[in-house]
Amino acid sequence: MCIRDRDNNRAKAEEALGAWGAATKVTSQDIMKEYAAYRQAFAQIEAATKITRIEDLVNKFDKAEQENFELFKFVNQLCAEIEKLESQIKDMQKQIQLFEGQELNQEKTSEKLRRDEEELAKIELKAESYESKHQKAMKTLNSMKAMIENIFTALECHKNVSPELLGAHGVTESNMMAYIG
């Protein structure tokens, strides 16, 4: 009876080993397909960027991430400054209206109005300058978002990340760090 049990156990072990071997072949093929896909994606990235080493690509990506973060902070600073300047413009416009409506000494009123208008012109020039910088920064930020999404898609990272984590609208300012990191 021991021999029969031993033969049955050996048969079961060989059957399990055979099934495991078949599963291993499928897994190995899948791994090879995935490896080929990664190599193809990297070849496309290499063709587009002329970067041949993954370490260099990662370093460039990290550098771009840092620059992007700095631009993001700069855009926020510009927005805050623009809001401040817009508030100052409104205050100046209120003062101008106040001075126009009052019947004060014509000489004092005209001098104050002239100074306020000069100040307003300076503030408006400054606001235009900040708006231009803001637009440039937003253009760069949008370009970075497109690059991040292209790299993310080329590396097929979207297959490994849940849509709830990244959102359904692609790369945005609010989820950019999730795509990068």
C-alpha positions in Angstrom: 0.0 0.0 0.0 2.9 2.4 0.6 4.3 1.8 -2.8 0.9 2.6 -4.4 0.6 5.8 -2.4 4.1 6.8 -3.3 3.4 6.1 -7.0 0.2 8.2 -6.8 2.0 11.1 -5.1 4.8 10.9 -7.7 2.2 11.0 -10.5 0.4 14.0 -8.9 3.7 15.8 -8.5 4.7 15.2 -12.2 1.3 16.4 -13.3 1.6 19.5 -11.2 5.1 20.1 -12.5 3.9 19.7 -16.1 1.1 22.2 -15.5 3.5 24.7 -13.9 5.9 24.3 -16.8 3.1 25.1 -19.3 2.1 28.2 -17.2 5.8 29.2 -17.2 6.0 29.1 -21.0 2.9 31.4 -21.3 4.3 33.8 -18.7 7.7 33.8 -20.4 6.1 34.6 -23.7 4.1 37.4 -22.1 7.3 38.7 -20.6 9.1 38.6 -23.9 6.2 40.4 -25.6 6.2 43.1 -22.9 10.0 43.4 -23.1 9.7 43.9 -26.8 7.1 46.5 -26.3 9.3 48.4 -23.9 12.2 48.1 -26.2 10.1 49.5 -29.1 8.8 52.3 -26.9 12.3 53.2 -25.8 13.4 53.1 -29.5 10.7 55.6 -30.3 11.8 57.8 -27.3 15.4 57.5 -28.4 14.5 58.5 -32.0 12.5 61.5 -30.7 15.0 62.7 -28.1 18.3 61.3 -29.4 18.9 60.0 -25.9 20.4 56.5 -25.9 20.7 55.6 -22.3 17.8 55.2 -19.9 19.8 56.9 -17.1 20.2 60.0 -19.3 16.4 59.9 -20.1 15.6 59.6 -16.4 18.0 62.5 -15.6 16.5 64.7 -18.3 13.0 63.8 -17.1 13.9 64.7 -13.5 15.5 67.9 -14.7 12.3 68.7 -16.7 10.2 67.9 -13.6 12.3 70.3 -11.5 12.1 73.0 -14.1 8.4 72.4 -14.5 7.9 72.7 -10.7 9.9 76.0 -10.7 7.7 77.3 -13.6 4.6 76.2 -11.7 5.7 78.2 -8.6 6.6 81.1 -10.9 3.2 81.1 -12.5 1.6 81.1 -9.0 3.8 84.0 -8.0 2.8 85.9 -11.2 -0.9 85.2 -10.6 -0.6 86.6 -7.1 1.3 89.6 -8.3 -1.3 90.2 -11.1 -4.1 90.0 -8.6 -2.3 92.5 -6.4 -1.8 94.8 -9.3 -5.4 94.5 -10.5 -6.5 95.4 -7.0 -4.1 98.4 -7.0 -5.5 99.4 -10.4 -9.1 99.3 -9.1 -8.1 101.3 -6.1 -6.4 103.9 -8.3 -9.4 104.0 -10.6 -11.7 104.6 -7.5 -9.3 107.4 -6.4 -9.4 108.9 -9.8 -13.2 108.8 -9.9 -13.3 110.3 -6.4 -11.0 113.1 -7.3 -13.0 113.8 -10.5 -16.3 113.9 -8.6 -15.1 116.3 -5.9 -14.9 120.0 -6.3 -11.5 120.7 -4.8 -8.9 123.2 -5.6 -8.4 122.7 -9.3 -4.6 122.9 -9.0 -4.3 120.3 -6.2 -6.8 118.0 -7.9 -5.2 118.1 -11.3 -1.7 117.5 -9.8 -3.0 114.5 -7.7 -4.9 113.2 -10.8 -1.8 113.5 -12.9 0.3 111.6 -10.3 -2.4 108.9 -10.0 -2.6 108.5 -13.8 1.2 108.2 -14.0 1.1 105.6 -11.2 -1.8 103.8 -13.0 0.1 103.8 -16.3 3.2 102.3 -14.5 1.0 99.7 -12.8 -0.7 98.8 -16.1 2.7 98.4 -17.8 3.8 96.2 -15.0 0.6 94.2 -15.2 1.1 93.7 -19.0 4.6 92.6 -18.4 3.5 90.1 -15.8 0.6 88.9 -18.0 3.2 88.3 -20.8 5.4 86.4 -18.4 2.3 84.5 -17.2 1.4 83.5 -20.8 4.9 82.3 -21.5 5.0 80.3 -18.4 1.6 78.8 -19.1 2.7 77.9 -22.7 5.8 76.2 -21.2 3.6 74.5 -18.6 1.2 73.2 -21.3 4.2 72.0 -23.3 5.5 70.1 -20.3 2.1 68.6 -19.7 2.0 67.3 -23.3 5.5 66.0 -23.0 4.7 64.2 -19.8 1.5 62.7 -21.3 3.5 61.6 -24.4 6.2 59.9 -22.4 3.7 58.4 -20.0 1.7 56.9 -23.0 4.9 55.8 -24.8 6.1 53.9 -21.8 2.6 52.4 -21.5 2.4 53.5 -17.9 -1.4 54.1 -18.2 -1.8 50.3 -18.2 -0.3 50.0 -14.7 -2.1 53.0 -13.0 -5.7 53.3 -12.1 -7.7 56.1 -13.8 -9.0 57.2 -10.4 -5.5 58.1 -9.3 -4.7 60.2 -12.4 -8.1 61.5 -13.3 -10.0 61.2 -16.5 -8.9 64.4 -18.2 -5.2 63.7 -18.9 -2.3 65.6 -17.5 -3.4 68.8 -15.6 -1.7 71.1 -13.2 -3.3 69.3 -10.3 -2.4 65.8 -11.3 1.0 66.4 -13.0 3.0 65.2 -10.0 1.0 61.9 -10.0 2.0 61.3 -13.7 5.6 62.1 -13.0 6.2 60.4 -9.7 
